[in-house]
Amino acid sequence: MLNALLERKPAICVDKKGTDIDCRPMKHTIRILLTGRHKLMTDGLRALFENEADCRIVGQVADGPAAIDLIAKLKPDIVVLDLLMQAPDGLAAIRQIKKHAPATKIVPLSMCTDESYVSQALSNGASAFILKSENFADLARAIREVLAGRQYLSPPLDHHAIKEFQRKADGKHFDFDTLTSRERQVLQLAIEGRTSAQIAARLGISPRTAETHRSNIYKKLHIQNRADLIDLAHRRGLIRRDL
């Protein structure tokens, strides 16, 4: 009797046509949407996820606004969000996703290790924060952790330090919310190394107006010069230090 119980095969049910089917409860399939401006990266992630039996890619998109629309339509379980795609304001993208699909878990990918930025990403609705320097196993684990209701940070990140930063932040905002649409355009071009004259030509404004925008950006972000701007961009993961 005991041996028979131990060797018992999975329960078999019979459908309306008399066909035997496995009636064990099916595991939940994790519906994942990938975002990223670099197709080589998102294609690689898709291929890796296809080897995960419980994962299914329901969408892959490169453009920020298009990603928001697709997420609102599909409402996936997980969005793997390349924060670089949304530069200079990936935090706003996180808020937009939570607004249109509040049940969707957001797992950002970034090069940034700055505690203030990671803290803000979590405060804005991200359920995890994954560094691009880590391997796929880290991302796969993060997805399963957040679906279980837990927060996940890549091992190099100091969870306690980030929590302490959040506690001390006391409601302050250090992201780009205070910048106007035009100032964000100027900021991105300045990060790319453009001069005020080049920015003016690109945006169809006068060099003096471009310089005024740059000055306002410095005031709002509490920086003094381009060196501070580049340092901020590095810490926010908008550009890489080895470029």
Sine and cosine of phi, psi and omega as CSV:
sin_phi,cos_phi,sin_psi,cos_psi,sin_omega,cos_omega
0.00,0.00,-0.74,0.67,-0.01,-1.00
-0.88,0.47,-0.70,0.72,0.01,-1.00
-0.89,0.46,-0.62,0.79,0.00,-1.00
-0.90,0.44,-0.63,0.78,0.02,-1.00
-0.93,0.38,-0.65,0.76,-0.03,-1.00
-0.92,0.40,-0.54,0.84,-0.05,-1.00
-1.00,-0.06,0.09,1.00,-0.08,-1.00
-0.87,0.49,0.73,-0.68,-0.03,-1.00
-0.99,0.12,0.27,-0.96,0.01,-1.00
-0.81,0.58,0.54,-0.84,0.01,-1.00
-0.86,0.51,0.67,-0.74,0.00,-1.00
-0.89,-0.46,0.75,-0.66,0.06,-1.00
-0.92,-0.38,0.24,-0.97,0.02,-1.00
-0.86,-0.51,0.82,-0.57,0.01,-1.00
-0.99,0.15,-0.06,-1.00,-0.09,-1.00
-0.89,0.45,-0.40,0.91,0.00,-1.00
-1.00,-0.01,0.04,1.00,0.01,-1.00
0.99,0.12,0.22,0.97,-0.01,-1.00
-1.00,0.02,0.70,-0.71,0.06,-1.00
-0.95,0.32,0.73,-0.69,0.06,-1.00
-0.70,-0.72,0.46,-0.89,0.05,-1.00
-0.98,0.22,0.89,-0.46,-0.08,-1.00
-0.97,-0.22,0.33,0.95,0.11,-0.99
-0.92,0.39,0.53,-0.85,0.02,-1.00
-0.85,0.52,0.73,-0.69,0.01,-1.00
-0.99,0.16,0.60,-0.80,0.06,-1.00
-0.94,0.35,0.52,-0.85,0.02,-1.00
-0.93,0.37,0.76,-0.65,0.07,-1.00
-1.00,0.05,0.80,-0.60,-0.02,-1.00
-0.99,0.13,0.90,-0.44,-0.02,-1.00
-1.00,0.00,0.88,-0.48,-0.14,-0.99
-0.86,-0.51,0.69,-0.72,0.12,-0.99
-0.90,-0.43,0.75,-0.66,-0.03,-1.00
-0.98,-0.22,0.69,-0.72,0.11,-0.99
-0.82,-0.57,0.56,-0.83,0.04,-1.00
0.21,-0.98,0.66,-0.75,-0.03,-1.00
-0.98,0.19,-0.28,0.96,-0.01,-1.00
-0.99,-0.17,0.97,-0.25,-0.09,-1.00
-0.87,0.49,-0.56,0.83,0.00,-1.00
-0.87,0.50,-0.62,0.78,0.01,-1.00
-0.94,0.33,-0.74,0.67,-0.05,-1.00
-0.93,0.36,-0.57,0.82,0.08,-1.00
-0.90,0.44,-0.63,0.78,0.03,-1.00
-0.90,0.43,-0.67,0.74,0.04,-1.00
-0.90,0.43,-0.66,0.75,0.03,-1.00
-0.85,0.53,-0.72,0.70,-0.02,-1.00
-0.89,0.46,-0.63,0.77,0.01,-1.00
-0.93,0.36,-0.67,0.74,0.00,-1.00
-0.92,0.40,-0.49,0.87,0.01,-1.00
-0.91,0.41,-0.29,0.96,0.07,-1.00
-1.00,0.04,-0.07,1.00,0.04,-1.00
-1.00,-0.08,0.90,-0.43,-0.13,-0.99
-0.86,0.50,-0.51,0.86,-0.08,-1.00
-0.99,-0.14,0.19,0.98,-0.04,-1.00
-0.89,-0.45,0.57,-0.82,0.06,-1.00
-0.62,-0.78,0.80,-0.61,0.05,-1.00
-0.99,0.15,0.87,-0.49,-0.03,-1.00
-0.98,-0.20,-0.16,0.99,0.01,-1.00
-0.18,-0.98,0.43,-0.90,0.03,-1.00
-0.55,-0.84,0.86,-0.51,-0.12,-0.99
-0.60,-0.80,0.54,-0.84,-0.05,-1.00
-0.97,-0.23,-0.53,0.85,-0.13,-0.99
-1.00,0.04,0.70,-0.71,-0.04,-1.00
-0.82,0.57,-0.87,0.49,0.01,-1.00
-0.85,0.53,-0.62,0.78,0.02,-1.00
-0.90,0.43,-0.57,0.82,0.02,-1.00
-0.89,0.45,-0.70,0.72,0.00,-1.00
-0.87,0.50,-0.70,0.71,-0.01,-1.00
-0.89,0.46,-0.69,0.72,-0.04,-1.00
-0.93,0.37,-0.62,0.78,0.03,-1.00
-0.90,0.44,-0.68,0.73,0.02,-1.00
-0.88,0.47,-0.55,0.83,-0.02,-1.00
-0.98,0.21,-0.73,0.69,-0.11,-0.99
-1.00,0.03,-0.46,0.89,-0.05,-1.00
0.72,0.69,0.89,0.45,-0.01,-1.00
-0.94,0.35,0.26,-0.97,0.07,-1.00
-0.93,0.36,-0.63,0.78,-0.10,-0.99
-0.72,-0.69,0.67,-0.74,0.21,-0.98
-0.90,-0.44,0.86,-0.51,0.13,-0.99
-1.00,-0.02,0.95,-0.32,-0.20,-0.98
-0.95,-0.31,0.90,-0.44,0.09,-1.00
-0.98,0.19,0.95,-0.31,-0.06,-1.00
-0.91,0.42,-0.45,0.89,0.03,-1.00
-0.89,0.46,-0.53,0.85,0.01,-1.00
-0.86,0.51,-0.51,0.86,-0.10,-0.99
-0.99,-0.16,0.13,0.99,-0.05,-1.00
-0.81,0.58,0.64,-0.77,0.10,1.00
-1.00,-0.07,0.24,0.97,-0.08,-1.00
-0.74,-0.67,0.93,0.37,0.06,-1.00
-0.91,0.41,-0.44,0.90,-0.01,-1.00
-0.91,0.42,-0.60,0.80,0.03,-1.00
-0.91,0.42,-0.58,0.82,0.03,-1.00
-0.89,0.46,-0.64,0.77,0.04,-1.00
-0.88,0.48,-0.70,0.71,0.00,-1.00
-0.89,0.45,-0.65,0.76,-0.01,-1.00
-0.90,0.43,-0.65,0.76,0.02,-1.00
-0.90,0.44,-0.71,0.70,0.00,-1.00
-0.91,0.42,-0.50,0.87,0.01,-1.00
-0.94,0.35,-0.66,0.75,-0.08,-1.00
-1.00,-0.02,-0.36,0.93,0.01,-1.00
-0.57,-0.82,0.95,0.30,-0.11,-0.99
-0.86,0.51,-0.44,0.90,-0.03,-1.00
-0.99,0.12,-0.25,0.97,-0.02,-1.00
-0.96,0.28,0.71,-0.70,0.04,-1.00
-1.00,0.00,0.72,-0.70,-0.05,-1.00
-0.96,-0.29,0.81,-0.58,0.02,-1.00
-0.87,-0.49,0.99,-0.13,-0.03,-1.00
-0.98,0.22,0.52,-0.86,0.14,-0.99
-0.92,-0.39,0.73,-0.68,-0.05,-1.00
-0.42,-0.91,0.34,-0.94,0.13,-0.99
-1.00,-0.08,-0.13,0.99,-0.13,-0.99
-0.99,0.16,0.74,-0.67,0.07,-1.00
-0.91,-0.42,0.13,0.99,-0.01,-1.00
-0.91,0.41,0.82,-0.58,-0.10,-1.00
-0.88,0.48,-0.60,0.80,-0.02,-1.00
-0.91,0.42,-0.63,0.78,-0.02,-1.00
-0.94,0.33,-0.68,0.73,0.04,-1.00
-0.87,0.48,-0.68,0.73,0.01,-1.00
-0.86,0.51,-0.69,0.72,-0.01,-1.00
-0.92,0.39,-0.62,0.79,0.03,-1.00
-0.86,0.50,-0.69,0.73,0.01,-1.00
-0.92,0.39,-0.67,0.75,0.00,-1.00
-0.91,0.42,-0.50,0.87,-0.02,-1.00
-0.99,0.13,-0.13,0.99,0.10,-1.00
0.78,-0.63,-0.04,1.00,0.05,-1.00
-0.94,0.34,0.58,-0.81,0.01,-1.00
-0.99,-0.15,-0.15,0.99,-0.02,-1.00
-0.40,-0.92,0.07,-1.00,0.10,-0.99
-0.49,-0.87,0.92,-0.40,-0.10,-1.00
-0.92,-0.39,0.78,-0.63,0.04,-1.00
-0.99,0.12,0.67,-0.74,-0.02,-1.00
-0.92,0.39,-0.24,0.97,0.03,-1.00
-0.98,0.22,-0.20,0.98,-0.02,-1.00
-1.00,0.06,0.12,-0.99,-0.05,-1.00
-0.99,-0.10,0.08,-1.00,-0.06,-1.00
-0.89,0.45,-0.55,0.84,0.00,-1.00
-0.85,0.52,-0.58,0.81,0.03,-1.00
-0.90,0.43,-0.68,0.73,0.02,-1.00
-0.92,0.39,-0.69,0.72,-0.01,-1.00
-0.88,0.47,-0.64,0.77,0.02,-1.00
-0.92,0.40,-0.66,0.75,0.00,-1.00
-0.86,0.52,-0.68,0.73,-0.02,-1.00
-0.87,0.49,-0.69,0.72,-0.01,-1.00
-0.95,0.30,-0.53,0.85,0.03,-1.00
-0.92,0.39,-0.72,0.70,-0.05,-1.00
-0.94,0.34,-0.52,0.86,0.06,-1.00
-0.93,0.36,-0.39,0.92,0.06,-1.00
-1.00,0.07,0.05,1.00,0.05,-1.00
1.00,-0.01,0.24,0.97,-0.02,-1.00
-0.93,-0.36,0.44,-0.90,0.05,-1.00
-1.00,0.03,0.54,-0.84,-0.02,-1.00
-0.68,-0.73,0.73,-0.68,0.09,-1.00
-0.83,-0.56,0.60,-0.80,0.08,-1.00
-0.83,0.56,0.63,-0.78,-0.07,-1.00
-0.74,0.67,-0.60,0.80,0.00,-1.00
-0.90,0.43,-0.37,0.93,-0.02,-1.00
-0.98,0.21,0.65,-0.76,-0.02,-1.00
-1.00,0.01,0.98,-0.18,-0.07,-1.00
-0.86,0.52,-0.69,0.72,-0.04,-1.00
-0.92,0.39,-0.62,0.78,0.02,-1.00
-0.91,0.41,-0.62,0.78,0.00,-1.00
-0.93,0.37,-0.65,0.76,0.07,-1.00
-0.89,0.46,-0.64,0.77,0.01,-1.00
-0.91,0.41,-0.62,0.78,0.04,-1.00
-0.89,0.45,-0.68,0.73,0.02,-1.00
-0.88,0.48,-0.62,0.78,-0.01,-1.00
-0.92,0.40,-0.63,0.78,-0.05,-1.00
-0.99,0.14,-0.32,0.95,-0.06,-1.00
-0.86,0.51,-0.56,0.83,0.12,-0.99
0.80,0.60,0.71,0.71,0.10,-1.00
0.99,0.12,-0.01,1.00,-0.01,-1.00
-0.96,0.27,0.49,-0.87,0.01,-1.00
-0.87,-0.49,0.80,-0.59,-0.03,-1.00
-0.91,-0.41,0.22,0.98,-0.03,-1.00
-1.00,0.00,-0.34,-0.94,-0.14,-0.99
-0.99,-0.17,0.30,0.95,-0.06,-1.00
-0.86,0.51,-0.50,0.87,-0.08,-1.00
-0.98,0.19,-0.18,0.98,-0.03,-1.00
-0.99,0.12,0.61,-0.79,0.09,-1.00
-0.97,0.23,0.19,-0.98,0.02,-1.00
-0.85,0.52,-0.69,0.73,0.01,-1.00
-0.91,0.42,-0.66,0.76,0.01,-1.00
-0.90,0.44,-0.55,0.83,0.04,-1.00
-0.92,0.38,-0.59,0.81,0.06,-1.00
-0.90,0.43,-0.70,0.71,0.02,-1.00
-0.90,0.45,-0.66,0.75,0.01,-1.00
-0.86,0.51,-0.74,0.67,-0.03,-1.00
-0.88,0.48,-0.66,0.75,0.00,-1.00
-0.93,0.36,-0.59,0.81,0.04,-1.00
-0.91,0.41,-0.63,0.78,0.05,-1.00
-0.88,0.47,-0.57,0.82,0.01,-1.00
-0.96,0.26,-0.08,1.00,0.05,-1.00
1.00,-0.09,0.20,0.98,-0.01,-1.00
-0.97,0.26,0.59,-0.81,0.09,-1.00
-0.98,0.17,0.20,-0.98,0.02,-1.00
-0.87,0.49,-0.60,0.80,0.02,-1.00
-0.91,0.41,-0.65,0.76,0.02,-1.00
-0.93,0.37,-0.64,0.77,0.04,-1.00
-0.89,0.46,-0.68,0.73,0.00,-1.00
-0.87,0.50,-0.71,0.71,0.00,-1.00
-0.91,0.42,-0.62,0.78,-0.02,-1.00
-0.92,0.38,-0.64,0.77,-0.09,-1.00
-0.99,-0.12,-0.08,1.00,0.02,-1.00
0.96,0.29,0.59,0.81,0.03,-1.00
-0.82,-0.57,0.14,-0.99,0.00,-1.00
-0.98,0.18,0.45,-0.89,0.05,-1.00
-0.84,0.54,-0.57,0.82,0.01,-1.00
-0.91,0.41,-0.65,0.76,0.04,-1.00
-0.91,0.42,-0.65,0.76,0.03,-1.00
-0.88,0.47,-0.66,0.75,0.01,-1.00
-0.92,0.40,-0.60,0.80,0.05,-1.00
-0.90,0.44,-0.69,0.73,0.05,-1.00
-0.87,0.49,-0.69,0.72,0.00,-1.00
-0.88,0.48,-0.68,0.74,0.02,-1.00
-0.89,0.46,-0.67,0.74,0.02,-1.00
-0.90,0.43,-0.61,0.79,0.04,-1.00
-0.88,0.47,-0.72,0.70,0.00,-1.00
-0.86,0.51,-0.66,0.75,-0.01,-1.00
-0.91,0.41,-0.71,0.71,-0.06,-1.00
-0.93,0.36,-0.53,0.85,-0.01,-1.00
-0.99,-0.10,0.06,1.00,0.06,-1.00
0.85,0.52,0.72,0.69,0.07,-1.00
-0.83,-0.55,0.31,-0.95,-0.13,-0.99
-0.96,-0.28,-0.51,0.86,-0.13,-0.99
-0.41,-0.91,-0.07,-1.00,-0.05,-1.00
-0.91,0.40,-0.54,0.84,0.03,-1.00
-0.87,0.49,-0.66,0.75,0.06,-1.00
-0.90,0.43,-0.62,0.78,0.00,-1.00
-0.89,0.46,-0.71,0.71,0.00,-1.00
-0.91,0.42,-0.64,0.77,0.03,-1.00
-0.89,0.45,-0.68,0.74,0.04,-1.00
-0.89,0.46,-0.67,0.74,0.00,-1.00
-0.89,0.45,-0.63,0.78,0.05,-1.00
-0.89,0.45,-0.73,0.68,-0.06,-1.00
-0.92,0.38,-0.49,0.87,0.03,-1.00
-1.00,0.05,0.00,1.00,0.04,-1.00
0.97,0.26,0.35,0.93,-0.02,-1.00
-0.99,0.15,-0.43,0.90,0.10,-0.99
-0.61,-0.79,0.37,-0.93,-0.03,-1.00
-1.00,-0.08,0.56,-0.83,0.00,-1.00
-0.93,0.36,-0.40,0.92,-0.05,-1.00
-1.00,-0.05,0.12,0.99,0.02,-1.00
-1.00,0.03,0.00,0.00,0.00,0.00
